[in-house]
Amino acid sequence: MPEISRFYGIIIRMYLIDSEHPPRHIHVKYGEYEAIFELANLNIIEGSLPKTCRKMVREWAEIHQSELIEMWDTQNFHSISPLE
């Protein structure tokens, strides 16, 4: 699973579409927490994260939402700059 970005201990990944399922989403890991964010509305659809972590991921994903959707659709994975 390609790592897309990493910041403040948060790891964001996206699986290859062959081993995945709709809707478009990203996987987030923070310590022992894991969650899946849907890219269309940036809501958690599975798992949980602490509130501050959830806000940072959502802020980062809002900035890069169209790029993430394009990456899912094309499977052209690349690193995206972290939240600063």
C-alpha positions in Angstrom: 0.0 0.0 0.0 1.7 3.2 -1.1 2.3 5.8 1.5 0.9 9.2 0.3 2.0 11.5 3.1 3.3 11.5 6.7 3.1 14.3 9.3 2.9 14.7 13.1 3.0 10.9 13.4 0.0 10.4 11.0 0.5 8.1 8.1 -1.8 8.4 5.1 -1.9 5.5 2.5 -4.0 4.5 -0.4 -4.4 0.9 -1.6 -4.2 -0.3 -5.2 -7.7 -0.3 -6.6 -7.4 -4.1 -7.5 -7.5 -4.9 -3.8 -9.9 -2.1 -2.8 -13.6 -1.3 -2.9 -15.7 1.8 -3.5 -16.1 4.5 -2.3 -12.8 6.4 -3.0 -10.9 6.6 0.3 -7.7 6.9 2.1 -6.4 4.9 5.1 -5.0 6.8 8.1 -2.9 5.4 10.9 -2.0 7.3 14.0 -0.3 5.2 16.8 -2.8 2.4 17.6 -5.7 4.2 15.8 -6.8 3.5 12.3 -9.5 5.1 10.2 -10.7 5.3 6.6 -11.8 8.6 5.2 -14.1 8.8 2.2 -12.7 11.3 -0.4 -16.0 12.7 -1.6 -17.1 14.1 1.8 -13.9 13.6 4.0 -15.9 11.7 6.6 -14.6 8.7 8.5 -16.4 5.6 7.2 -14.5 3.1 9.4 -12.4 3.2 12.5 -11.7 6.2 14.7 -9.0 8.8 15.4 -8.5 11.3 18.3 -10.2 14.6 17.6 -7.1 16.7 17.0 -5.7 14.0 14.6 -9.1 13.8 12.8 -9.1 17.6 12.3 -5.5 17.6 10.9 -6.3 14.8 8.4 -9.4 16.5 7.3 -7.6 19.9 6.9 -4.9 18.2 4.8 -7.4 16.2 2.8 -9.4 19.3 2.0 -6.3 21.0 0.6 -5.5 17.9 -1.6 -8.9 16.5 -2.2 -9.0 16.8 -6.0 -5.4 15.4 -6.2 -6.4 12.4 -4.0 -9.4 11.7 -6.1 -7.3 11.8 -9.3 -4.7 9.6 -7.7 -7.4 7.0 -6.8 -8.9 7.1 -10.3 -5.6 6.9 -12.2 -3.6 4.8 -9.7 -0.7 7.1 -10.3 0.6 7.2 -6.8 3.0 9.9 -5.6 3.9 11.7 -2.4 1.8 14.7 -1.3 3.3 17.4 0.9 2.5 17.1 4.6 0.4 19.5 6.6 2.6 22.2 8.2 
